[in-house]
Amino acid sequence: MAKKTIADIDPQGKIVLMRVDFNVPQDDAGKITDDRRIRMALPSIESVISRGGRLVLMSHLGRPKGTGVEPKFTLSAVATRLGELLQKTVAFAADTVGEDAESKIKALGDGDVVVLENLRFNAGEKAGDAEFAKILAGWADVYCNDAFGTCHRADASMVAVPQAMGDKPKVVGHLVAKEIQYLSDTIAKPQRPFIAILGGAKVSDKINVINNLLGICDHVLIGGAMAYTFSLATGGKVGKSLVEEDRVALAAELIAQGGEKLLLPVDTHCGDDFSSDCRKQVVQAGEVPDGWEGLDIGPETAQKYAQLLKNAKTVVWNGPMGVFEMPPFDEGTKTVAKAIADSDATSIIGGGDSAAAIDQLGFADRVTHISTGGGASLSMLEGNKFQAVELLDDL
């Protein structure tokens, strides 16, 4: 899926319209609490402005209703933070396709940057509206997609804008290029053994991922609350563990389909309440007592998974093994994370809670790639193609 990148075009004196993912967390006062998404966009941003391009940045933030400005979702604080990181003035347009945006874009000089107000203040963004997209595209000489977190969506800025660009250059930024490299290209031709670890709460969230990975992996290891739905499917007792009763038959089908490739936990760390100070015990899988709930994979399972990971050459991990935010039910996730970090494998962490766990445990610099998009990475692991990427120029 090789696409032209921002490095392949000469931006000197040109207006580059770049879709970024500045959907950063903020506190009640509007202060940014984690600027990682802004920092991760810096390589693409600096690639344009250091070569004399005129950069227009567009993003969404939160879930506004699409009926106009909602102050708590403004991107003004993001523009300020970006200016601090770049150590230069970053202009901010108080609208997206209005007079202020137009005048701020016209005023850009070579190497200048403007951040447009939240795309989702306009109903046209979520609706994929062609007229809304036409205005945005009309300002630009080059379109760049560096927002992997929304690549699986058909929002106007992702699909209708590049369509409206016609024959003008349409490229990926460094962030999206890296995501494609690992989540698509590496998985298409993995070094073996290739192991996938899938956790989290719901089998329903991961059905298509499990199906796809069973076809290409050597082993698929299951953890998290979804393991209890699989346990029910094998006739096990799960106490008051979180399960999806309506997915038990499906779990049974996946077990039959997976055969020896699909590995389920052999033991479970249980509590009699959902809290750190509950009574605890480790039981064999499928033997959770009444009134107790499984909150983590057990130590035997964790060691079994760690042993398999030791020899892996490619690893994909999506979803924690237990309630990793609540010790001691973080032990399974810790053991798996450390095994991945200690291995020589190309390791791909699929966004969301897995990325948070790797970061929290201090292993972020010991894995190959941490995806920036939870939903988008899941969709790519399902083997889906993204229209937002397919539309861009091939190498």
C-alpha positions as CSV (number, residue, x, y, z in Angstrom):
1,M,0.0,0.0,0.0
2,A,2.9,2.4,-0.8
3,K,1.7,6.0,-1.0
4,K,3.6,9.2,-1.8
5,T,4.5,11.0,1.4
6,I,4.9,14.7,2.3
7,A,8.7,14.2,1.7
8,D,8.0,13.4,-2.0
9,I,6.6,16.9,-2.8
10,D,8.2,20.3,-2.9
11,P,6.1,22.6,-0.7
12,Q,8.0,25.9,-1.4
13,G,5.5,28.7,-1.6
14,K,2.6,26.3,-1.8
15,I,-0.4,26.1,0.5
16,V,-0.5,22.6,2.1
17,L,-3.8,21.5,3.7
18,M,-2.9,18.9,6.3
19,R,-5.5,16.8,8.2
20,V,-4.1,16.1,11.6
21,D,-5.4,14.4,14.7
22,F,-5.4,17.1,17.4
23,N,-8.2,15.4,19.4
24,V,-6.2,15.8,22.7
25,P,-7.6,15.3,26.2
26,Q,-8.3,18.5,28.2
27,D,-9.4,19.2,31.8
28,D,-12.5,21.1,32.8
29,A,-10.6,24.4,32.4
30,G,-9.7,23.6,28.8
31,K,-6.0,22.9,29.6
32,I,-4.4,20.2,27.5
33,T,-3.5,17.2,29.8
34,D,-1.6,15.2,27.2
35,D,-0.1,16.8,24.1
36,R,1.3,13.5,22.6
37,R,-0.9,13.8,19.5
38,I,0.4,17.3,18.7
39,R,4.0,16.1,19.2
40,M,3.5,13.1,16.9
41,A,2.4,15.4,14.1
42,L,5.5,17.6,14.4
43,P,7.7,15.6,11.8
44,S,5.1,16.2,9.0
45,I,4.5,19.8,10.1
46,E,8.2,20.6,10.2
47,S,8.8,18.9,6.9
48,V,6.5,21.5,5.3
49,I,7.4,24.7,7.1
50,S,11.2,24.0,7.1
51,R,11.0,23.8,3.2
52,G,9.0,27.1,2.8
53,G,5.5,25.7,2.6
54,R,2.5,27.5,3.9
55,L,0.7,25.2,6.2
56,V,-3.1,25.0,7.0
57,L,-3.9,22.5,9.7
58,M,-7.4,21.1,10.2
59,S,-8.6,18.7,12.9
60,H,-11.6,17.7,15.0
61,L,-11.7,17.8,18.8
62,G,-14.3,16.0,20.9
63,R,-17.9,15.4,19.7
64,P,-19.5,18.8,19.1
65,K,-23.1,18.7,17.7
66,G,-22.2,20.3,14.3
67,T,-24.4,23.3,14.9
68,G,-21.7,25.9,15.4
69,V,-19.0,26.9,17.9
70,E,-19.0,25.1,21.2
71,P,-16.3,26.8,23.3
72,K,-15.3,23.7,25.2
73,F,-14.3,22.1,21.9
74,T,-12.3,25.0,20.5
75,L,-8.8,24.3,19.0
76,S,-7.4,27.6,20.2
77,A,-5.4,26.0,23.1
78,V,-4.0,23.5,20.6
79,A,-2.8,26.3,18.3
80,T,-1.1,27.9,21.3
81,R,0.6,24.6,22.4
82,L,1.7,24.0,18.8
83,G,3.3,27.4,18.7
84,E,5.2,26.6,21.9
85,L,6.5,23.3,20.5
86,L,7.5,24.9,17.2
87,Q,8.9,28.0,19.0
88,K,7.1,30.2,16.5
89,T,3.8,32.1,16.1
90,V,1.0,29.9,15.0
91,A,-2.1,31.7,13.7
92,F,-5.6,30.5,14.7
93,A,-8.7,31.0,12.6
94,A,-11.9,31.4,14.5
95,D,-13.9,29.5,11.9
96,T,-13.2,26.6,9.5
97,V,-14.5,27.8,6.1
98,G,-15.5,31.4,6.9
99,E,-14.0,34.8,6.5
100,D,-11.5,34.5,9.2
101,A,-10.1,31.3,7.9
102,E,-9.9,32.8,4.4
103,S,-8.1,35.9,5.5
104,K,-5.6,34.0,7.8
105,I,-4.8,31.7,4.9
106,K,-4.3,34.6,2.5
107,A,-1.9,36.2,5.0
108,L,0.3,33.2,5.2
109,G,4.0,33.6,4.2
110,D,6.5,30.9,3.4
111,G,7.0,28.8,6.5
112,D,3.9,30.1,8.3
113,V,1.2,28.0,10.0
114,V,-2.5,28.5,10.7
115,V,-4.8,26.1,12.7
116,L,-8.4,26.2,11.6
117,E,-11.2,26.0,14.1
118,N,-12.7,22.5,14.9
119,L,-14.0,20.8,11.7
120,R,-16.9,19.3,13.5
121,F,-18.4,22.6,14.4
122,N,-19.7,22.3,10.8
123,A,-22.3,19.6,10.1
124,G,-20.7,19.1,6.7
125,E,-17.6,17.4,8.2
126,K,-19.4,14.3,9.6
127,A,-21.9,14.3,6.7
128,G,-19.0,14.1,4.2
129,D,-20.5,17.2,2.5
130,A,-19.0,17.9,-1.0
131,E,-19.7,21.7,-0.8
132,F,-17.9,22.0,2.5
133,A,-15.0,20.0,1.2
134,K,-14.8,22.0,-2.0
135,I,-14.2,25.2,0.0
136,L,-11.4,23.6,2.0
137,A,-9.8,22.0,-1.1
138,G,-10.1,25.3,-3.0
139,W,-7.5,27.0,-0.8
140,A,-4.8,24.3,-1.2
141,D,-2.1,23.3,-3.7
142,V,-1.4,20.1,-1.8
143,Y,-3.4,17.8,0.5
144,C,-1.8,15.7,3.2
145,N,-3.4,13.1,5.4
146,D,-1.6,12.7,8.7
147,A,-4.6,11.7,10.9
148,F,-4.5,8.0,11.2
149,G,-7.0,7.9,14.1
150,T,-9.8,9.0,11.6
151,C,-8.5,7.1,8.5
152,H,-11.3,4.5,8.8
153,R,-14.0,7.3,8.7
154,A,-15.6,8.9,5.7
155,D,-15.6,12.5,7.1
156,A,-15.4,15.3,4.6
157,S,-11.8,16.2,5.5
158,M,-10.7,12.5,5.0
159,V,-12.5,11.6,1.8
160,A,-14.4,14.5,0.1
161,V,-11.5,17.0,0.4
162,P,-9.0,14.8,-1.4
163,Q,-11.7,14.0,-4.0
164,A,-12.2,17.7,-4.5
165,M,-8.5,18.3,-5.0
166,G,-8.6,16.7,-8.4
167,D,-5.2,16.3,-10.0
168,K,-3.4,18.3,-7.2
169,P,-0.9,16.3,-5.1
170,K,-2.5,14.1,-2.3
171,V,0.0,12.5,0.0
172,V,0.3,10.9,3.5
173,G,2.2,12.4,6.4
174,H,4.9,10.6,8.2
175,L,2.6,9.4,10.9
176,V,0.1,7.7,8.5
177,A,3.0,6.3,6.4
178,K,4.4,4.6,9.5
179,E,1.0,3.2,10.5
180,I,0.6,1.7,7.0
181,Q,4.1,0.3,7.1
182,Y,3.4,-1.6,10.3
183,L,-0.3,-2.3,10.4
184,S,-0.6,-3.3,6.8
185,D,2.7,-4.0,5.1
186,T,4.5,-5.8,8.0
187,I,1.4,-7.9,8.8
188,A,1.0,-8.8,5.1
189,K,4.5,-10.3,5.0
190,P,5.3,-11.2,8.7
191,Q,8.5,-12.8,9.9
192,R,7.5,-16.0,11.8
193,P,6.5,-17.1,14.4
194,F,3.8,-14.4,14.2
195,I,1.8,-14.1,17.4
196,A,-1.3,-11.9,18.1
197,I,-2.4,-11.1,21.6
198,L,-6.0,-10.0,21.9
199,G,-7.6,-8.7,25.1
200,G,-10.2,-6.2,26.2
201,A,-13.8,-6.6,27.3
202,K,-15.8,-7.8,24.3
203,V,-15.5,-10.6,21.8
204,S,-17.9,-8.6,19.6
205,D,-15.3,-5.8,19.2
206,K,-12.7,-8.3,18.0
207,I,-14.6,-10.9,16.0
208,N,-13.3,-9.7,12.6
209,V,-9.8,-9.2,14.0
210,I,-9.7,-12.7,15.4
211,N,-11.1,-14.1,12.1
212,N,-8.5,-12.3,10.0
213,L,-5.5,-13.0,12.3
214,L,-6.4,-16.7,12.7
215,G,-5.8,-16.9,8.9
216,I,-2.3,-15.3,9.1
217,C,-0.9,-15.9,12.6
218,D,0.9,-18.9,14.1
219,H,-0.8,-18.3,17.4
220,V,-3.7,-16.0,18.7
221,L,-3.6,-15.6,22.5
222,I,-6.8,-14.5,24.2
223,G,-7.0,-12.5,27.5
224,G,-9.1,-9.8,29.1
225,A,-12.8,-10.1,29.9
226,M,-13.5,-11.6,26.5
227,A,-11.8,-14.8,27.7
228,Y,-14.9,-15.5,30.0
229,T,-17.2,-15.6,27.0
230,F,-14.9,-18.2,25.4
231,S,-14.9,-20.0,28.8
232,L,-18.7,-20.2,28.8
233,A,-18.5,-21.6,25.2
234,T,-16.4,-24.5,26.5
235,G,-18.9,-25.2,29.3
236,G,-16.9,-23.5,32.0
237,K,-18.1,-21.7,35.2
238,V,-17.5,-17.9,35.1
239,G,-19.2,-16.7,38.3
240,K,-20.2,-13.1,37.9
241,S,-17.4,-12.4,35.4
242,L,-18.2,-10.0,32.5
243,V,-19.5,-12.0,29.6
244,E,-21.5,-11.5,26.4
245,E,-24.2,-14.2,26.6
246,D,-25.3,-13.5,23.0
247,R,-21.8,-14.2,21.7
248,V,-21.2,-17.6,23.3
249,A,-22.1,-19.6,20.1
250,L,-19.8,-17.3,18.1
251,A,-17.0,-17.9,20.6
252,A,-17.6,-21.7,20.1
253,E,-17.3,-21.3,16.4
254,L,-14.0,-19.3,16.7
255,I,-12.6,-22.1,19.0
256,A,-13.5,-24.7,16.4
257,Q,-12.0,-22.6,13.6
258,G,-8.9,-21.7,15.5
259,G,-7.9,-25.2,16.6
260,E,-4.4,-25.3,18.1
261,K,-3.7,-21.7,16.9
262,L,-6.2,-20.2,19.4
263,L,-4.9,-20.2,23.0
264,L,-7.2,-19.5,25.9
265,P,-6.2,-18.8,29.5
266,V,-5.5,-21.9,31.7
267,D,-6.1,-20.0,35.0
268,T,-7.8,-16.9,36.2
269,H,-7.1,-14.3,38.9
270,C,-10.5,-13.7,40.6
271,G,-11.9,-11.2,43.1
272,D,-15.2,-11.2,45.1
273,D,-15.6,-7.5,44.2
274,F,-14.4,-5.1,41.5
275,S,-11.8,-3.4,43.7
276,S,-8.1,-3.7,44.7
277,D,-8.9,-4.6,48.3
278,C,-11.3,-7.4,47.5
279,R,-10.7,-11.0,48.5
280,K,-8.6,-12.7,45.8
281,Q,-7.8,-16.2,44.5
282,V,-6.4,-17.9,41.5
283,V,-8.5,-20.7,40.0
284,Q,-8.3,-22.9,36.9
285,A,-10.0,-21.5,33.8
286,G,-13.7,-22.4,33.8
287,E,-13.8,-22.8,37.6
288,V,-14.7,-19.3,38.8
289,P,-16.8,-19.7,42.0
290,D,-20.3,-18.2,42.3
291,G,-20.1,-14.6,43.5
292,W,-16.6,-14.1,42.2
293,E,-15.4,-12.5,39.0
294,G,-12.4,-13.0,36.8
295,L,-10.3,-9.8,36.7
296,D,-7.0,-11.0,35.1
297,I,-5.3,-13.9,33.5
298,G,-3.7,-16.1,36.1
299,P,0.1,-16.5,36.6
300,E,0.3,-19.8,34.8
301,T,-1.3,-18.3,31.7
302,A,0.9,-15.2,31.9
303,Q,4.1,-17.4,32.0
304,K,2.8,-19.6,29.1
305,Y,2.1,-16.5,27.0
306,A,5.5,-15.0,27.9
307,Q,7.3,-18.2,26.9
308,L,5.6,-18.2,23.5
309,L,6.4,-14.5,23.0
310,K,10.1,-15.1,23.7
311,N,10.6,-16.8,20.3
312,A,8.3,-14.6,18.3
313,K,9.5,-12.6,15.3
314,T,6.3,-10.5,14.8
315,V,3.9,-9.6,17.5
316,V,0.6,-7.7,17.4
317,W,-1.1,-6.7,20.7
318,N,-4.5,-5.2,21.1
319,G,-6.3,-5.1,24.5
320,P,-5.1,-5.6,28.1
321,M,-5.1,-9.0,29.8
322,G,-7.0,-7.8,32.8
323,V,-8.0,-4.7,34.8
324,F,-4.6,-3.2,34.3
325,E,-5.6,0.1,36.0
326,M,-6.2,-1.8,39.3
327,P,-3.4,-3.7,41.0
328,P,-2.9,-6.5,41.5
329,F,-5.1,-7.3,38.5
330,D,-2.4,-5.6,36.3
331,E,0.0,-8.5,36.7
332,G,-1.1,-10.4,33.5
333,T,-0.8,-7.3,31.4
334,K,2.6,-6.4,33.0
335,T,4.0,-9.9,32.2
336,V,2.8,-9.9,28.6
337,A,4.1,-6.3,28.1
338,K,7.5,-7.2,29.5
339,A,7.7,-10.3,27.4
340,I,7.0,-8.2,24.3
341,A,9.6,-5.6,25.3
342,D,12.2,-8.2,26.0
343,S,11.7,-10.0,22.7
344,D,13.5,-9.4,19.4
345,A,10.2,-9.3,17.5
346,T,8.8,-6.5,15.4
347,S,6.2,-5.5,18.0
348,I,3.1,-3.6,17.0
349,I,0.8,-2.2,19.8
350,G,-2.7,-1.5,18.5
351,G,-3.6,1.8,20.2
352,G,-6.2,2.4,22.9
353,D,-5.7,0.6,26.3
354,S,-2.8,-1.4,25.0
355,A,-0.9,1.7,24.1
356,A,-1.8,3.3,27.5
357,A,-0.6,0.1,29.3
358,I,2.8,0.0,27.4
359,D,3.3,3.7,28.1
360,Q,2.3,3.4,31.8
361,L,4.5,0.4,32.4
362,G,7.5,2.3,30.9
363,F,8.0,0.0,27.9
364,A,7.1,2.5,25.1
365,D,10.7,2.8,23.9
366,R,11.2,-1.0,23.8
367,V,8.5,-1.8,21.3
368,T,8.7,-1.2,17.5
369,H,5.4,0.7,16.9
370,I,2.6,2.1,19.0
371,S,-0.5,2.9,16.9
372,T,-2.1,6.3,17.4
373,G,-5.6,5.1,16.4
374,G,-7.5,2.5,18.4
375,G,-10.5,2.2,16.1
376,A,-8.4,2.7,13.0
377,S,-5.8,0.1,14.0
378,L,-8.5,-2.5,14.8
379,S,-10.1,-1.8,11.4
380,M,-6.7,-2.3,9.7
381,L,-6.1,-5.5,11.7
382,E,-9.4,-6.8,10.3
383,G,-7.9,-6.4,6.9
384,N,-10.1,-3.5,5.8
385,K,-9.0,-1.0,3.2
386,F,-9.5,2.7,3.9
387,Q,-11.0,5.0,1.3
388,A,-9.3,7.9,2.9
389,V,-5.9,6.3,2.1
390,E,-6.8,4.6,-1.2
391,L,-7.6,8.1,-2.7
392,L,-4.1,9.3,-2.2
393,D,-1.3,9.3,-4.8
394,D,0.6,6.0,-5.2
395,L,4.4,5.9,-5.3
